[in-house]
Amino acid sequence: MQPADNILLFLTPPRIIPPLDPDFRPAVAAHRAFQADVARSGQGVPLVIAVEADNGAISSYQTNVFPEKHKRFASNFPYVERIVKFLLWQRGGWRVVVGGPQAVGQHIQKIYSPTGARAFDVDLMSTVYDRLFVIEITTSKGVPPDNSTAKQLGRHLEGCRIGFDLGASDRKVAAVIDGKSVFSEEVIWDPKGHADPQYHFDEINAALKKAASYLPRVDAIGGSSAGIYVNNSVRVASLFRGVPKHLFEQRVRGLFQELRKTWANIPFEVINDGEVTALAGSMSLDVNRVLGIAMGSSLAGGYVDKDGNLPGWLDELAFAPVDYNPTAPVDEWSGDTGCGSQYFSQVAVNRLAVKAGIPLHKEKTLAERLKDVQALMDNGDPRARAIFETIGVYFGYTVAHYADFYDMAHLLMLGRVTSGLGGDVLLSTANRVLQQEFPEVAARVRLAVPDEASRRVGQAIAAASLPALQKG
C-alpha cells in the first residue's frame, strides 16, 4: 500500500449523507478517526507544525501520530500533509517547521517542493512573502515558539474617512463621518479585463474623489479587496489578472502606496475583504472570536481573534481542503482535490445543479445561474432544495473542521449563496449536522447570517475604520 492510500483507512461515510454527493468524506471525520486509532494504539507520539509568515509571525498546531516502526506509520503521511496544506492557506507562511518523526518531515519536504505535488502552493507562498519557501525538520520540542504579530487595525471611527471595497464586478465606496455613513455608491467595473494598471488607479481614485466630495476633509482611507495583501502591498489578486507580470511588478504591487501619496500620505490601509467582513461582524455584534465566511464567486474568509485583533493570517479557505474523497472535485487553479471553493461558492451550486438534473444555460455567468437556481428554490423545486441541503451538510462538517483550527465563538455566513430561502435551508441543515454530530461544537459556535442592509453599511464603515489617525 502506498503512503497516499493509507488515509483511506480512516475514510468512512458521514452519518449524515449530502443528498447529491454520497461520496463526500469530511476532513473532520477522517481526522477524528485517525486520532482515535492513534489513541487506541497507546503509542502515539507528539507532532508539532509551525508556520512562519511576515515579520517573524509564528503560529503552531499540535497533534499526535503513529511512531516509527508502527504498522500504520505510513498513514501519518497523508494526515500530516493535509494539515500542512490547511495551515498554509489558513495562516500563510514561507517557512514550515515539522517537529516529529523525521520520515514524516521528509515526506512533507518531498511533497512541498518545486517539483512535488504541491508545487503550486510552494510557488504561491514564495510569491506572497517574497521569500524562498522552505520546509525544516526537527523534534517536537525543537519547534520555534509562537510569536503573534496581530494588528489592532480597525474600530477607529473618529474623523472624516473614506471606505472602499473592490470586487470582481463592482467597486463600492462610502464617506463616513464619526462612524456614520453620509454617502455610499456602487459602480460596475471590469478590473480583470484591463491590462493597463492606469485603469485600476484611475477607477479607484475616481471613487475616492467622489466620496471626498461629501466630506469637509479626508483624515484617513481604508479599503478591502479580494486577494492577498501584505503591508498594503498587492501580492496576489485576481482583480489584476489581466495585467502582464512586468507591469504588475512595476505598478500594481505598489498601487496603494501610490494612491496614498496622491492623497498627501494620510493614513491609508488596505486588507483582504474577508478580514474586513469579519471585522464588520465583530463591530456590529460587539463580539470577538469571529470567523467570517463569504460564499460568492469563490470562498473568502477572515478572522478576528479573542482580543478583537486581526492576526494577519491569509484565511484563503478557498484552497483549504475539506473533503478527503480521492475522487473529489479538482480545483482548476491549484490542481488539488476537495478544496473549499468547490463546496461553498457559485461553483458549488453550478456543480451540484448538474447532479440534481437542473439544465443550466452555458451562456450565462455563474452568478446568473445561481439566481436561476434560487428562483427554482422560491418556487418549491425539490431539486434546488437538494442543492442547498447538500451544501448545508458540507458546511456542518466543515464548521467542525474549522473549529479545530480557529478559536471561534461566532461564524458569520455571507455571500450570494447564503441569501434567500436557499440560504435558510443551508443554515438549518448545517446546524442540524453540528447538533447531531458535533454537539460540543454546536454549544460553543453560533452560526449567523447578517441581514443585507446592516451588512452593506457595516462593511463600508469597517473598511473606513482601518487606519488610526495621525497624532499631533
N, C-alpha and C positions, 0 to 999 in steps of 0.2 A: 504493500500500500504506500503510495506517495504521500509526503507530508501534507500536501494541499487537500488530500482526500480525507484526512483524519478528522476534520471539523464535521464531516458528515455523521460521525458517531454521535454527535450531540444535536443533530437537526431532527427534531420531531415536530409534527404539525401542531400549531397552536390550538388551544381548546376552543377558541372562537375563530372560525374559518371565514376569511373575507369572501363574500358571495361570488365575486368574479375572479378570484385568484387563490384557488385551493393549494397552490404550490408555495405560497408565502411562508417563509421561515424567519420569524423575527429574530433580530440580533440579540435582544434581551433574553429570549428563551434559550438560545444557544449558549450565551454566557453563563446563565444560571445553571444550566445542565452541566456545563464544563466545571464550574466551581463546586457543584455538588459532588461530582466524581472525584475531584482533587481532594475534597474534604473527606470523602469516604475512604480514600486510599490511606489516609493518615500519614502521608509522606510529602505533602505539599511544601514547596519552598517559596520564599517571597521573590517577587519580581517587581521592580520599580522602573517606570519610564518617565524621563524628564524631557521637556521640550524647552528650548531657549529661543526667544523671539528678539525683538528690538530692545535696545538699551539695557541689556542684561536681564530682561524679564524671564524668569524660570518658573515653570509650574510642573507638577508631577502627578502621576497616577500609580496607585499600588494595587497589586493583585497577587494571587498565588498560582503556581504552575506545578506540573509534574517534575520530579527531579530527573537528572540524567540516569540512564540505565533502567528507568521505569518503562514498562511495556507500552505505555501511552505517551511517552515523551514527545514523539513527533506531532501529537495533536496540539502541543504548545505553539507550534509554528503559525498555523493559520489564526489561532486565537489571538496571539500577540500582534500579528500583522494587522488584523482588523482594528485592534485598539490603537496601534500607532497611526493608522490611516485616520481614524476618528479624531484623535488628538491633534493631528496636523491641521485638519480643517476646522476643528473647534477652536483651538488655541493659537495655532500657527507657530512656525519655528524654522530656523535654518539649521539647528543642531538638535539631534535626538540622542539621548544617553539611555542605553538599555542596561539596567543593572539586574543581573540574574545569571542563569546558566549560560555559559559562553556560546554554546551552539545556537541558542535562540537569538542572541545578538548577531551572530554571524549570518544567520538566515535573514534577519532584517536588513543587514548591510547588503546582502546579495539582491534582495527584492527592491530596496530603495537605493538604486544606483542608476547612473545614466543609461545603462544597458539592461536594467532589470524591469520587472513587470510594472513597477510604479515610477517609471522614468518621467511620466507626466508630472507627478507630484514633486519629484526632485527638481525638475526644471522650473516649475511654477513657484515653489518655495524659494529657490535661488533668486528668481526674478523679484519676488515680493520683498525680500530682505536684503537684496543686493550683496549676498554673501554666498560662498561655496557651501552647498548643503552637505552635512556630514552626519554619519551615524557612529557613535562611540560606544564601546562595550566596557562594562565594569561590573563590580559586585553590587548586590542590592544596597549595601551600606556605603558604596562609593559614589552614589548618585548625588549631584550637587543639590543643596537645599533650595527650597522655593524662594523666589525673590519677586515680590509683586511690584509692578510699576503702574498700578491702577491710577487713572486720571480722574480728577474732580471736574470733568467737563460738564457743562450744563447747569440748569437751575439758576442761572443768572438772569433775572427778569427786569432789573432796573435799566432805565435809559431807553433810547430810541434805537431799535435794532431791525435788521433785515434777516429773515429766514428763507432759505430756498431748498427745494428738493428736485433733483434731476433724475427723471425716469427715462425709460427707453422710448416712450411715445409722447410724453408731455413733461413740461417743466413747471413747477409751482413756485410761487414767491409770495411772501407776506411781509407787511410792515407792522411792527409791534412796538407799542409804547407802554413801558412798565407792565409787561406781561399781557397786554390786551391787543388783539389783532385789530388794526384800523383799516387794513386793506389786504386783500388776497386775490390771486389770479392764477389760472391755469392756461397754458399756451401749448398747442400742439407743436412738436418739433421732430426732427429726424436726425438725431446725432450719429446713428450708425451709418447713415447714407452719405456722410460727408467726409472727404479725405483731408480737407484743409482745416487745421486746428483754429484758424481765424474764425471760421463759422461758429465753433463752440465758444470761443472767447466772446465774440460779438453777441451771441444769443444770451449767454449768462449775464453779461454786462448790461444788456438791454433790460433784462428782468430786474436787476439790481437798481438801475436808474429809475425804472417805473415805480418800484416800491419806495425809493428815496423821495420821489416827488410828493409822497403823502406824509413825510416826516419833516419836522423842523430842522433836524440834523441827523447824521448817522453816526452812532457811537461804536457799533460792532456789527459784524456779519457772520452768520453761522449757516452751514449748509449740510445737506445729506445727499448721497448719490450711491447708486449701485456700483459695486466694485470694491477694491481693496486700496485703502489709503493709509500711509504711514507718515506721520508728522506733516500733514497737509500735502504730501506728495502723492501723485497718482502712480500706483504700482501696476495694478491690473484692473481694467474696467471695460466692460462690453460696450459702453457708450462710445468709446473711441476705437471700436473695432475696425472702422473704415480708414483710420489714419495709418499711413505707412510707418514702419518701425523707426526709420531715421527721424521722421517728423515727430513721432511720439516722444523720442528721447530729447529732441531739440526744444519742443514747445509744450507738449501735453503734460509731461512729468511735473513740470513746474508751473502749470497753468494757474493754480490757485494762489501761488506766491506772486505771480504776475498780476493777477486781479487785485491782490491785497495792495500791491504798490500803486495800482491805478486809484485805489481808494485811500490814499495818503497813509498807508501802513497802519490803519486802525486794526484792532483785534479781529481776527478772521480765522475761523476754524471750519474744517470740512472733515466729516467722518462718514463711515458706511451707513446707508439708510436703515439697515437693520438695527444698528446701535441707537439711532435716533428714535426708531419705533419703540424700542424697549425703554429708552429714557422718557419718551412721551407717556407711555403707560405707567411707569413708575411715578412720574409727576402727577398725572391725573388721578391715580388711585391712592397716592400718598403712601406707597409701599416700596420696599426694596426686594432683592432676590427675585428679579423678574426676567423671564426669558420671553422674548417676542419672536413670533414665527409668522412670516408673511408668505402665503401661498398664492403666488401670482404667475407671471410668465415662467418663473423658476421658484426656488425656495430660498428665502432670505431669513437670517436670524440676527439677534442682538441680545446682549445680556447686561443687566445691572446687578452688581454684587450686593452683599449684605450691608455694606457701608454706603450704598447709593452711588458707587463709582462705576466707571467703565473700565474693565480690566485691560482693554486694548487687545482682546482676542480677535481672531478672524471671524468666528461664528459663521463660516461659509458652509452651512449644513447641507447645501445642495450636493456637496461632494462627500458628505459623511455617510458611511454605509449603514443601512437599516434592515436589509433583507439578505440573509446568507444563502438563499436558494441558489445553487450553482447556475441555474438557467434564468436567473432574474434579468430584467431589462438592463441593457448596456447604456451607460452614459456616453453620448456621442462625442463629448469633448475629452474626457479623461480615459475612456475606454474601459472603465471599471464597471462592475455589476452591483445592482442593489443599492444605489446611492439615492439620497433624499429627493433630488429633483425629479426623479421618475415616479415618485409616490405622492408628493404634496405640491402640485402645480397644475397649470393648464395642460402640461404634457401628460400628466397622470390621467386627467379627465378624458383627454383625447384617446389615450391608450386603452382605457377601460371602456370607453364608448364602443370601440371596435368589438371588444369581448362581449359587450351587452347586446350587440346586434343593432346598434343605432347607426344608420347611414349618415356620414358626415360629408359636407361639401369640401372637396380638396382645395377649391379656390379661396375658401375662407381662412382667415387667420385663426390661430388657436384661441384667441380671446373671443372671436365671433362664434366659434364652435362651442365654447363654454356657455355663452349666452343661449345658444340653441338648446343645449342640454338642460340648462336652468329653466328654460321655458317649458320643456317637457316635464320637468320636476314640478313646476307650478300647476301643470295640468294632470298631475297624479300618475304619470307614466312610471310603471314599476321598474323599467329598465334604467331610467335615470336615478331612481331611488337606490338601486343596487350599486350604482357608481359611488354615490356618496356614503353608502353603508360600507363599501369596500375601503374607501379612503379613511373612514372613521375607525375601522378595525386596524388598518395600518397605523393610524395615529395613536390609538390607545396603547399599542405595544411599543411604539417609538417614544412616546412620552415617558414610559417606564425606563426605556433605554437612556434617554436624555437625563433622567433623574439620577443615573449612576455617574454622570459626568458633570452635571451642574448642581450647585446648591441653590435650589429654587423653591419658591412658595407659590408663585403665580406664573402661569403660562398664558400669554395673550396670543390669540389666533386672529390674524388679519389677512387681507388679500381677497381678490375677487372670488376665489374658490370657496371661501368661507361665508360668502354673503347669501342671503335668501333662504328659502326652505332647505336647499341642499346643505347649506352650512349648519342649519339646525340639526339635520339628520347626522351630519358628520360629527358634530359636538356631542350629541346624545349617545351616539354609538361609541365614540372614544371614551366617554365617561363610563359606559357600561362595561367596556373591556377593563378599564382600570379598577372599577369596583369589584368585578368578579375575579380578575386575575392578579391584581396588584393592590389590594386594599390598603396596604401601608403607604403606597404612593398616592392613592386617591385621598387619603386622610391628610396629606401634607402639601399637595399641589392642587391649586384651583385653576381650572381651565375657564377662560373668559373670552368673549368676542365683543370688543368695544363697539358702540354704535357709530355709524358713519360720520355724523356731524361732529361729535366731540373728537373723533379721531383726526379729522382733517385739520381742525383748528389746533388740536394738541400737538400734532406733528410739526406744524409751522412754528408754533411758539417754542417747542423743544429745540428745534434747529436754531432758531434765533437766540436761544439762551445759552448756546455752547460756549462762546468766548467770555472770559472775565474782562471787565473794563480796566483800562489802564489807570493806575493810581497817580495822583498828583495833578 
